């Protein structure tokens, strides 16, 4: 008698029915630490730019290019990373991307001029851009349906841990010596070693394995989670034919714009574009803007550190609300709060007003990021999930390329008030576009 092979539907139901286990915690923490190290790298460049502006006497245009070239790499990395994750697996691509940007960040410590730094920052962005959408896709495919959104927001909350680490390095390490920014880059090389742990220490996504017809491997992985939870799986029915909505890279890209998915694709791309423009335009430049306003380097970095600390409660509230209100309303409310906070920050003059409005901007903006990363992988089926998430992130990175370059122009035209009104307008557009997304709160993922 032939042993029954589990079907994709059976595997999906078993994953959704699991309680939260130690294996879930290990997977969330392992992915989250990679996310935190990514955030540390992105955050460090905002502090390093302020230091290099004084040490190398670089212009604002050169600073803008140093920031933007990383986002050019991120746009390409996000688009390719999603396609590769759907073809070769989530874990493989996750580890490779960590390795690429970790090594490039460490090499940046040796840069002797703007040109070589630009080249290295491109490779940093290439790895970073591919890692983020792959990590959120990976965790979402393990998470039980009833807490999936909350777990993705918690994953995104590791970004605040990394950005806080960057702010601490910016405050204590970078101003300590002329080579402080080099030491900061060396600390950012930690992901190169961490990539080895990710590659061998975490399992591949059972949903992805099942979509490739590798049911026995998927069954073994799900079984380890069930054993950890003390759950005995029911006998598996024989599997039927595997239905995959898109089997090739070309088919995946085309399916994003099919009748079923075109509205959600358009809306998710618009949200990603607007949020990236406002977030990176603001937070990459905040230390430099404060220096230009008359605050010395150390005080500017101190303000930024305090503002950064508000990210964690923003994530915490979003993680609570996303399963209570749902994805769309949580995302739109946090985006609206970001718009109001941006206007207040742009018009603040006194230190107390700068800190309070900056903390509000940090709170709402990062809560919105958590909700955005939760909803993005949910709106696509398994065979399309990495591609859909990656291309949404890639389109967003186009905005993060443009924003740092436009900031000096907008500052010259109308100063911080005009700049942050523009950011607020982008947040408002994103809040409206969020209502075109599919809300799958508490529902099983689409495993086609």
Secondary structure as a PSIPRED ss2 file (coil, helix, strand):
# PSIPRED VFORMAT (PSIPRED V4.0)

   1 X C   1.000  0.000  0.000
   2 X C   1.000  0.000  0.000
   3 X C   1.000  0.000  0.000
   4 X C   1.000  0.000  0.000
   5 X C   1.000  0.000  0.000
   6 X C   1.000  0.000  0.000
   7 X C   1.000  0.000  0.000
   8 X H   0.000  1.000  0.000
   9 X H   0.000  1.000  0.000
  10 X H   0.000  1.000  0.000
  11 X H   0.000  1.000  0.000
  12 X H   0.000  1.000  0.000
  13 X H   0.000  1.000  0.000
  14 X H   0.000  1.000  0.000
  15 X H   0.000  1.000  0.000
  16 X H   0.000  1.000  0.000
  17 X H   0.000  1.000  0.000
  18 X C   1.000  0.000  0.000
  19 X C   1.000  0.000  0.000
  20 X C   1.000  0.000  0.000
  21 X C   1.000  0.000  0.000
  22 X H   0.000  1.000  0.000
  23 X H   0.000  1.000  0.000
  24 X H   0.000  1.000  0.000
  25 X H   0.000  1.000  0.000
  26 X H   0.000  1.000  0.000
  27 X H   0.000  1.000  0.000
  28 X H   0.000  1.000  0.000
  29 X H   0.000  1.000  0.000
  30 X H   0.000  1.000  0.000
  31 X H   0.000  1.000  0.000
  32 X H   0.000  1.000  0.000
  33 X H   0.000  1.000  0.000
  34 X H   0.000  1.000  0.000
  35 X H   0.000  1.000  0.000
  36 X H   0.000  1.000  0.000
  37 X H   0.000  1.000  0.000
  38 X H   0.000  1.000  0.000
  39 X H   0.000  1.000  0.000
  40 X H   0.000  1.000  0.000
  41 X H   0.000  1.000  0.000
  42 X H   0.000  1.000  0.000
  43 X H   0.000  1.000  0.000
  44 X H   0.000  1.000  0.000
  45 X H   0.000  1.000  0.000
  46 X H   0.000  1.000  0.000
  47 X H   0.000  1.000  0.000
  48 X H   0.000  1.000  0.000
  49 X H   0.000  1.000  0.000
  50 X H   0.000  1.000  0.000
  51 X H   0.000  1.000  0.000
  52 X H   0.000  1.000  0.000
  53 X H   0.000  1.000  0.000
  54 X H   0.000  1.000  0.000
  55 X H   0.000  1.000  0.000
  56 X C   1.000  0.000  0.000
  57 X C   1.000  0.000  0.000
  58 X C   1.000  0.000  0.000
  59 X C   1.000  0.000  0.000
  60 X H   0.000  1.000  0.000
  61 X H   0.000  1.000  0.000
  62 X H   0.000  1.000  0.000
  63 X H   0.000  1.000  0.000
  64 X H   0.000  1.000  0.000
  65 X H   0.000  1.000  0.000
  66 X H   0.000  1.000  0.000
  67 X H   0.000  1.000  0.000
  68 X H   0.000  1.000  0.000
  69 X H   0.000  1.000  0.000
  70 X H   0.000  1.000  0.000
  71 X H   0.000  1.000  0.000
  72 X H   0.000  1.000  0.000
  73 X H   0.000  1.000  0.000
  74 X H   0.000  1.000  0.000
  75 X H   0.000  1.000  0.000
  76 X H   0.000  1.000  0.000
  77 X H   0.000  1.000  0.000
  78 X H   0.000  1.000  0.000
  79 X H   0.000  1.000  0.000
  80 X H   0.000  1.000  0.000
  81 X H   0.000  1.000  0.000
  82 X H   0.000  1.000  0.000
  83 X H   0.000  1.000  0.000
  84 X H   0.000  1.000  0.000
  85 X H   0.000  1.000  0.000
  86 X H   0.000  1.000  0.000
  87 X H   0.000  1.000  0.000
  88 X H   0.000  1.000  0.000
  89 X C   1.000  0.000  0.000
  90 X H   0.000  1.000  0.000
  91 X H   0.000  1.000  0.000
  92 X H   0.000  1.000  0.000
  93 X H   0.000  1.000  0.000
  94 X H   0.000  1.000  0.000
  95 X H   0.000  1.000  0.000
  96 X H   0.000  1.000  0.000
  97 X H   0.000  1.000  0.000
  98 X H   0.000  1.000  0.000
  99 X H   0.000  1.000  0.000
 100 X H   0.000  1.000  0.000
 101 X H   0.000  1.000  0.000
 102 X H   0.000  1.000  0.000
 103 X H   0.000  1.000  0.000
 104 X H   0.000  1.000  0.000
 105 X H   0.000  1.000  0.000
 106 X H   0.000  1.000  0.000
 107 X H   0.000  1.000  0.000
 108 X H   0.000  1.000  0.000
 109 X C   1.000  0.000  0.000
 110 X C   1.000  0.000  0.000
 111 X C   1.000  0.000  0.000
 112 X C   1.000  0.000  0.000
 113 X C   1.000  0.000  0.000
 114 X H   0.000  1.000  0.000
 115 X H   0.000  1.000  0.000
 116 X H   0.000  1.000  0.000
 117 X H   0.000  1.000  0.000
 118 X H   0.000  1.000  0.000
 119 X H   0.000  1.000  0.000
 120 X H   0.000  1.000  0.000
 121 X H   0.000  1.000  0.000
 122 X H   0.000  1.000  0.000
 123 X H   0.000  1.000  0.000
 124 X H   0.000  1.000  0.000
 125 X H   0.000  1.000  0.000
 126 X H   0.000  1.000  0.000
 127 X H   0.000  1.000  0.000
 128 X H   0.000  1.000  0.000
 129 X H   0.000  1.000  0.000
 130 X H   0.000  1.000  0.000
 131 X H   0.000  1.000  0.000
 132 X H   0.000  1.000  0.000
 133 X H   0.000  1.000  0.000
 134 X H   0.000  1.000  0.000
 135 X H   0.000  1.000  0.000
 136 X H   0.000  1.000  0.000
 137 X H   0.000  1.000  0.000
 138 X H   0.000  1.000  0.000
 139 X H   0.000  1.000  0.000
 140 X H   0.000  1.000  0.000
 141 X C   1.000  0.000  0.000
 142 X C   1.000  0.000  0.000
 143 X C   1.000  0.000  0.000
 144 X C   1.000  0.000  0.000
 145 X H   0.000  1.000  0.000
 146 X H   0.000  1.000  0.000
 147 X H   0.000  1.000  0.000
 148 X H   0.000  1.000  0.000
 149 X H   0.000  1.000  0.000
 150 X H   0.000  1.000  0.000
 151 X H   0.000  1.000  0.000
 152 X H   0.000  1.000  0.000
 153 X H   0.000  1.000  0.000
 154 X H   0.000  1.000  0.000
 155 X H   0.000  1.000  0.000
 156 X H   0.000  1.000  0.000
 157 X H   0.000  1.000  0.000
 158 X H   0.000  1.000  0.000
 159 X H   0.000  1.000  0.000
 160 X H   0.000  1.000  0.000
 161 X H   0.000  1.000  0.000
 162 X H   0.000  1.000  0.000
 163 X H   0.000  1.000  0.000
 164 X H   0.000  1.000  0.000
 165 X H   0.000  1.000  0.000
 166 X H   0.000  1.000  0.000
 167 X H   0.000  1.000  0.000
 168 X H   0.000  1.000  0.000
 169 X H   0.000  1.000  0.000
 170 X H   0.000  1.000  0.000
 171 X H   0.000  1.000  0.000
 172 X H   0.000  1.000  0.000
 173 X C   1.000  0.000  0.000
 174 X H   0.000  1.000  0.000
 175 X H   0.000  1.000  0.000
 176 X H   0.000  1.000  0.000
 177 X C   1.000  0.000  0.000
 178 X C   1.000  0.000  0.000
 179 X C   1.000  0.000  0.000
 180 X H   0.000  1.000  0.000
 181 X H   0.000  1.000  0.000
 182 X H   0.000  1.000  0.000
 183 X H   0.000  1.000  0.000
 184 X H   0.000  1.000  0.000
 185 X H   0.000  1.000  0.000
 186 X H   0.000  1.000  0.000
 187 X H   0.000  1.000  0.000
 188 X H   0.000  1.000  0.000
 189 X H   0.000  1.000  0.000
 190 X H   0.000  1.000  0.000
 191 X H   0.000  1.000  0.000
 192 X H   0.000  1.000  0.000
 193 X H   0.000  1.000  0.000
 194 X H   0.000  1.000  0.000
 195 X H   0.000  1.000  0.000
 196 X H   0.000  1.000  0.000
 197 X H   0.000  1.000  0.000
 198 X H   0.000  1.000  0.000
 199 X H   0.000  1.000  0.000
 200 X H   0.000  1.000  0.000
 201 X H   0.000  1.000  0.000
 202 X C   1.000  0.000  0.000
 203 X C   1.000  0.000  0.000
 204 X C   1.000  0.000  0.000
 205 X C   1.000  0.000  0.000
 206 X H   0.000  1.000  0.000
 207 X H   0.000  1.000  0.000
 208 X H   0.000  1.000  0.000
 209 X H   0.000  1.000  0.000
 210 X H   0.000  1.000  0.000
 211 X H   0.000  1.000  0.000
 212 X C   1.000  0.000  0.000
 213 X C   1.000  0.000  0.000
 214 X C   1.000  0.000  0.000
 215 X H   0.000  1.000  0.000
 216 X H   0.000  1.000  0.000
 217 X H   0.000  1.000  0.000
 218 X H   0.000  1.000  0.000
 219 X H   0.000  1.000  0.000
 220 X H   0.000  1.000  0.000
 221 X H   0.000  1.000  0.000
 222 X H   0.000  1.000  0.000
 223 X H   0.000  1.000  0.000
 224 X H   0.000  1.000  0.000
 225 X H   0.000  1.000  0.000
 226 X H   0.000  1.000  0.000
 227 X H   0.000  1.000  0.000
 228 X H   0.000  1.000  0.000
 229 X H   0.000  1.000  0.000
 230 X C   1.000  0.000  0.000
 231 X C   1.000  0.000  0.000
 232 X C   1.000  0.000  0.000
 233 X C   1.000  0.000  0.000
 234 X C   1.000  0.000  0.000
 235 X C   1.000  0.000  0.000
 236 X C   1.000  0.000  0.000
 237 X C   1.000  0.000  0.000
 238 X C   1.000  0.000  0.000
 239 X C   1.000  0.000  0.000
 240 X C   1.000  0.000  0.000
 241 X C   1.000  0.000  0.000
 242 X C   1.000  0.000  0.000
 243 X C   1.000  0.000  0.000
 244 X C   1.000  0.000  0.000
 245 X C   1.000  0.000  0.000
 246 X C   1.000  0.000  0.000
 247 X C   1.000  0.000  0.000
 248 X C   1.000  0.000  0.000
 249 X H   0.000  1.000  0.000
 250 X H   0.000  1.000  0.000
 251 X H   0.000  1.000  0.000
 252 X H   0.000  1.000  0.000
 253 X H   0.000  1.000  0.000
 254 X H   0.000  1.000  0.000
 255 X H   0.000  1.000  0.000
 256 X C   1.000  0.000  0.000
 257 X C   1.000  0.000  0.000
 258 X C   1.000  0.000  0.000
 259 X C   1.000  0.000  0.000
 260 X C   1.000  0.000  0.000
 261 X C   1.000  0.000  0.000
 262 X H   0.000  1.000  0.000
 263 X H   0.000  1.000  0.000
 264 X H   0.000  1.000  0.000
 265 X H   0.000  1.000  0.000
 266 X H   0.000  1.000  0.000
 267 X H   0.000  1.000  0.000
 268 X H   0.000  1.000  0.000
 269 X H   0.000  1.000  0.000
 270 X H   0.000  1.000  0.000
 271 X H   0.000  1.000  0.000
 272 X H   0.000  1.000  0.000
 273 X H   0.000  1.000  0.000
 274 X H   0.000  1.000  0.000
 275 X H   0.000  1.000  0.000
 276 X H   0.000  1.000  0.000
 277 X H   0.000  1.000  0.000
 278 X H   0.000  1.000  0.000
 279 X H   0.000  1.000  0.000
 280 X H   0.000  1.000  0.000
 281 X H   0.000  1.000  0.000
 282 X H   0.000  1.000  0.000
 283 X H   0.000  1.000  0.000
 284 X C   1.000  0.000  0.000
 285 X C   1.000  0.000  0.000
 286 X H   0.000  1.000  0.000
 287 X H   0.000  1.000  0.000
 288 X H   0.000  1.000  0.000
 289 X H   0.000  1.000  0.000
 290 X H   0.000  1.000  0.000
 291 X H   0.000  1.000  0.000
 292 X H   0.000  1.000  0.000
 293 X C   1.000  0.000  0.000
 294 X C   1.000  0.000  0.000
 295 X C   1.000  0.000  0.000
 296 X C   1.000  0.000  0.000
 297 X H   0.000  1.000  0.000
 298 X H   0.000  1.000  0.000
 299 X H   0.000  1.000  0.000
 300 X H   0.000  1.000  0.000
 301 X H   0.000  1.000  0.000
 302 X H   0.000  1.000  0.000
 303 X H   0.000  1.000  0.000
 304 X H   0.000  1.000  0.000
 305 X H   0.000  1.000  0.000
 306 X H   0.000  1.000  0.000
 307 X H   0.000  1.000  0.000
 308 X H   0.000  1.000  0.000
 309 X H   0.000  1.000  0.000
 310 X H   0.000  1.000  0.000
 311 X H   0.000  1.000  0.000
 312 X H   0.000  1.000  0.000
 313 X H   0.000  1.000  0.000
 314 X H   0.000  1.000  0.000
 315 X H   0.000  1.000  0.000
 316 X H   0.000  1.000  0.000
 317 X H   0.000  1.000  0.000
 318 X H   0.000  1.000  0.000
 319 X H   0.000  1.000  0.000
 320 X H   0.000  1.000  0.000
 321 X H   0.000  1.000  0.000
 322 X H   0.000  1.000  0.000
 323 X H   0.000  1.000  0.000
 324 X H   0.000  1.000  0.000
 325 X C   1.000  0.000  0.000
 326 X C   1.000  0.000  0.000
 327 X H   0.000  1.000  0.000
 328 X H   0.000  1.000  0.000
 329 X H   0.000  1.000  0.000
 330 X H   0.000  1.000  0.000
 331 X H   0.000  1.000  0.000
 332 X H   0.000  1.000  0.000
 333 X H   0.000  1.000  0.000
 334 X H   0.000  1.000  0.000
 335 X H   0.000  1.000  0.000
 336 X H   0.000  1.000  0.000
 337 X H   0.000  1.000  0.000
 338 X H   0.000  1.000  0.000
 339 X H   0.000  1.000  0.000
 340 X H   0.000  1.000  0.000
 341 X H   0.000  1.000  0.000
 342 X H   0.000  1.000  0.000
 343 X H   0.000  1.000  0.000
 344 X H   0.000  1.000  0.000
 345 X H   0.000  1.000  0.000
 346 X H   0.000  1.000  0.000
 347 X H   0.000  1.000  0.000
 348 X C   1.000  0.000  0.000
 349 X C   1.000  0.000  0.000
 350 X C   1.000  0.000  0.000
 351 X H   0.000  1.000  0.000
 352 X H   0.000  1.000  0.000
 353 X H   0.000  1.000  0.000
 354 X H   0.000  1.000  0.000
 355 X H   0.000  1.000  0.000
 356 X H   0.000  1.000  0.000
 357 X H   0.000  1.000  0.000
 358 X H   0.000  1.000  0.000
 359 X H   0.000  1.000  0.000
 360 X H   0.000  1.000  0.000
 361 X H   0.000  1.000  0.000
 362 X H   0.000  1.000  0.000
 363 X H   0.000  1.000  0.000
 364 X H   0.000  1.000  0.000
 365 X H   0.000  1.000  0.000
 366 X H   0.000  1.000  0.000
 367 X H   0.000  1.000  0.000
 368 X H   0.000  1.000  0.000
 369 X H   0.000  1.000  0.000
 370 X H   0.000  1.000  0.000
 371 X H   0.000  1.000  0.000
 372 X H   0.000  1.000  0.000
 373 X H   0.000  1.000  0.000
 374 X H   0.000  1.000  0.000
 375 X H   0.000  1.000  0.000
 376 X H   0.000  1.000  0.000
 377 X H   0.000  1.000  0.000
 378 X H   0.000  1.000  0.000
 379 X C   1.000  0.000  0.000
 380 X C   1.000  0.000  0.000
 381 X C   1.000  0.000  0.000
 382 X H   0.000  1.000  0.000
 383 X H   0.000  1.000  0.000
 384 X H   0.000  1.000  0.000
 385 X H   0.000  1.000  0.000
 386 X H   0.000  1.000  0.000
 387 X H   0.000  1.000  0.000
 388 X H   0.000  1.000  0.000
 389 X H   0.000  1.000  0.000
 390 X H   0.000  1.000  0.000
 391 X H   0.000  1.000  0.000
 392 X H   0.000  1.000  0.000
 393 X H   0.000  1.000  0.000
 394 X H   0.000  1.000  0.000
 395 X H   0.000  1.000  0.000
 396 X H   0.000  1.000  0.000
 397 X H   0.000  1.000  0.000
 398 X H   0.000  1.000  0.000
 399 X H   0.000  1.000  0.000
 400 X H   0.000  1.000  0.000
 401 X H   0.000  1.000  0.000
 402 X H   0.000  1.000  0.000
 403 X H   0.000  1.000  0.000
 404 X H   0.000  1.000  0.000
 405 X H   0.000  1.000  0.000
 406 X H   0.000  1.000  0.000
 407 X H   0.000  1.000  0.000
 408 X H   0.000  1.000  0.000
 409 X H   0.000  1.000  0.000
 410 X H   0.000  1.000  0.000
 411 X H   0.000  1.000  0.000
 412 X H   0.000  1.000  0.000
 413 X H   0.000  1.000  0.000
 414 X H   0.000  1.000  0.000
 415 X H   0.000  1.000  0.000
 416 X H   0.000  1.000  0.000
 417 X H   0.000  1.000  0.000
 418 X H   0.000  1.000  0.000
 419 X H   0.000  1.000  0.000
 420 X H   0.000  1.000  0.000
 421 X H   0.000  1.000  0.000
 422 X H   0.000  1.000  0.000
 423 X H   0.000  1.000  0.000
 424 X H   0.000  1.000  0.000
 425 X H   0.000  1.000  0.000
 426 X H   0.000  1.000  0.000
 427 X H   0.000  1.000  0.000
 428 X H   0.000  1.000  0.000
 429 X H   0.000  1.000  0.000
 430 X H   0.000  1.000  0.000
 431 X H   0.000  1.000  0.000
 432 X H   0.000  1.000  0.000
 433 X H   0.000  1.000  0.000
 434 X H   0.000  1.000  0.000
 435 X H   0.000  1.000  0.000
 436 X H   0.000  1.000  0.000
 437 X C   1.000  0.000  0.000
 438 X C   1.000  0.000  0.000
 439 X C   1.000  0.000  0.000
 440 X C   1.000  0.000  0.000
 441 X C   1.000  0.000  0.000
 442 X C   1.000  0.000  0.000
 443 X C   1.000  0.000  0.000
 444 X C   1.000  0.000  0.000
 445 X C   1.000  0.000  0.000
 446 X C   1.000  0.000  0.000
 447 X C   1.000  0.000  0.000
 448 X C   1.000  0.000  0.000
